[in-house]
Amino acid sequence: MSKFFYKGRIETREQTKGFGYNTKRAAKLGTVDSPLVLVVNSPERKVEIEAILEEHALVADIELNSEAQENIVALETMLNKPKTTTFEKTPNRNDPCLCGSGKKYKKCCAK
C-alpha cells in the first residue's frame, strides 16, 4: 500500500511528544522514593531524630556513626522551608497614600 492511501500520520507531531504522564519528574525529598540521608553520633540522638521525622511524616535513612560528624542538614532544610511572602495590594489611584502624607496615591507615590 502506498503512502498516498494512508489516512493517518506516519510520524508523530513534535507538539504532542511531551504531553501525558510525566515520567521524568523528580521525586520529592523525604518520601519513600527519595529518603533523607542523615548521620548521627549517638543512639539517643537517633531516637530524637526519628521522633521529629514521625511528627512531620518524613522518611529518612539514619546512619549511626560515632566517629563521623553529625549531618542533619537535609532534615533542617525540609523543616525550615522559606514561606511565601505576600505583599499588600497597591492602593487604587484615588485612595489615600500609604506613606501618610494625606494626598491621594496618584499624586504622591504612584509617579
C-alpha positions in Angstrom: 0.0 0.0 0.0 1.4 3.3 -0.9 1.7 6.2 1.5 -0.8 8.2 -0.6 -3.7 6.0 0.6 -2.7 6.1 4.3 -5.2 8.2 6.2 -3.3 8.7 9.5 0.0 10.4 10.3 3.1 8.3 9.7 5.3 10.2 12.2 4.1 11.8 15.5 3.8 15.5 15.7 6.5 17.3 17.7 4.0 19.1 19.8 2.4 16.0 21.2 5.5 14.1 22.2 5.9 15.8 25.6 2.4 15.6 26.8 0.9 12.9 29.0 2.1 11.3 32.2 5.4 12.9 33.4 7.9 10.1 33.8 10.8 12.5 34.2 9.6 14.2 37.4 11.9 14.5 40.3 10.9 12.5 43.4 10.2 14.8 46.4 12.9 14.6 49.1 11.8 12.9 52.3 9.5 10.4 50.7 9.9 6.6 50.2 11.2 7.1 46.7 13.8 9.6 47.8 14.6 9.4 51.6 16.7 11.9 53.5 20.2 10.8 54.3 21.2 11.7 57.9 24.2 10.9 60.0 24.0 11.0 63.9 26.6 10.3 66.6 24.6 8.6 69.4 21.6 6.3 69.8 19.8 8.9 71.9 20.1 11.5 69.1 18.8 8.9 66.6 15.7 8.4 68.7 15.2 12.2 68.8 15.5 12.5 65.0 13.1 9.5 64.5 10.5 11.3 66.6 10.9 14.5 64.6 10.6 12.5 61.3 7.4 10.8 62.6 5.9 14.1 63.6 6.4 15.6 60.2 5.7 12.4 58.2 9.1 12.3 56.6 11.2 9.3 55.6 15.0 9.1 56.2 17.9 6.7 56.2 19.6 7.4 59.5 23.2 6.2 59.9 24.6 5.8 63.4 28.4 6.6 63.3 30.1 7.9 66.4 33.3 8.8 64.6 31.8 10.9 61.8 30.5 14.5 62.2 26.7 14.8 62.7 25.0 15.7 59.4 21.2 16.6 59.6 21.3 19.5 57.1 18.8 17.8 54.8 16.3 17.5 57.7 16.8 21.1 58.8 16.2 22.2 55.3 12.9 20.3 55.0 11.7 21.7 58.3 12.7 25.3 57.7 11.5 25.9 54.2 11.0 29.6 53.5 7.4 30.8 53.5 5.9 32.5 50.5 5.9 36.3 51.0 2.7 38.2 50.3 2.5 41.9 49.8 -0.4 44.2 50.3 -2.2 45.1 47.2 -1.2 48.6 45.9 -4.0 51.1 46.6 -6.2 52.4 43.9 -5.4 55.8 42.3 -7.9 57.8 44.4 -7.2 56.0 47.8 -5.1 57.9 50.4 -1.4 57.3 50.1 0.3 54.6 52.3 3.1 57.0 53.3 0.8 59.0 55.4 1.1 62.4 53.6 -2.7 62.8 53.3 -2.5 63.1 49.5 -4.2 60.8 47.0 -2.0 57.9 45.9 -1.9 59.0 42.3 -0.4 62.4 43.3 2.1 61.1 45.9 3.8 57.8 45.4 2.4 56.5 42.2 4.7 58.5 40.0 
